Amino acid sequence: MNQLEIQEAIQHAGFNVVTCGDCGSVLLHETSDEEIICPHCGYASEPCDFPDLYYTGWDYMGGI
């Protein structure tokens, strides 16, 4: 199972692994969250500002 497949399994369980749109830290959140607050820098915004850690096409950009 590769990293994208694992992330998709996590998403299927109702969670996601994302990066903060401000500081770049990795964090976890529930997929139902309408607002995410980074526990590292305090940045708060909607999910579109917190990109998935792994996503379709990621493995073509040097991922494993």
C-alpha positions as CSV (number, residue, x, y, z in Angstrom):
1,M,0.0,0.0,0.0
2,N,1.5,3.4,-1.0
3,Q,1.2,6.7,0.9
4,L,-1.8,7.9,-1.2
5,E,-3.7,4.7,-0.6
6,I,-3.1,5.0,3.1
7,Q,-4.3,8.6,3.1
8,E,-7.4,7.6,1.2
9,A,-8.1,4.9,3.8
10,I,-7.7,7.5,6.6
11,Q,-10.1,9.8,4.7
12,H,-12.6,7.0,4.4
13,A,-12.5,6.7,8.2
14,G,-13.5,10.4,8.5
15,F,-10.1,12.0,9.1
16,N,-7.5,13.7,6.9
17,V,-3.7,14.4,7.0
18,V,-3.0,17.9,5.8
19,T,-0.4,20.6,5.8
20,C,-1.0,24.1,7.3
21,G,-1.4,26.8,4.7
22,D,0.6,29.2,6.8
23,C,3.4,27.3,8.6
24,G,3.5,24.1,6.6
25,S,3.2,21.8,9.6
26,V,1.5,18.4,9.2
27,L,-1.8,18.0,11.2
28,L,-4.8,15.8,11.4
29,H,-8.4,16.8,11.4
30,E,-11.9,15.4,10.9
31,T,-13.1,15.6,7.3
32,S,-16.4,17.1,8.5
33,D,-14.5,20.2,10.0
34,E,-15.7,23.5,8.4
35,E,-12.8,25.3,10.0
36,I,-9.3,24.0,10.8
37,I,-7.0,25.5,13.4
38,C,-3.3,24.6,13.2
39,P,-2.1,23.5,16.6
40,H,1.4,24.6,15.8
41,C,0.9,28.3,14.7
42,G,-2.8,29.0,15.4
43,Y,-3.7,29.7,11.8
44,A,-7.5,29.2,11.4
45,S,-9.2,28.9,8.0
46,E,-11.4,26.6,5.9
47,P,-10.1,23.2,4.7
48,C,-9.1,24.5,1.2
49,D,-6.3,26.4,2.9
50,F,-4.9,23.1,4.4
51,P,-3.8,20.9,1.4
52,D,-3.8,17.1,1.7
53,L,-0.3,15.8,2.6
54,Y,-0.7,13.2,-0.2
55,Y,-2.9,13.7,-3.2
56,T,-3.4,12.3,-6.7
57,G,-0.4,13.3,-8.7
58,W,1.9,13.5,-5.7
59,D,3.7,10.3,-6.6
60,Y,4.6,11.8,-10.0
61,M,6.4,14.7,-8.2
62,G,9.0,12.7,-6.4
63,G,6.9,10.9,-3.8
64,I,7.3,7.3,-2.8
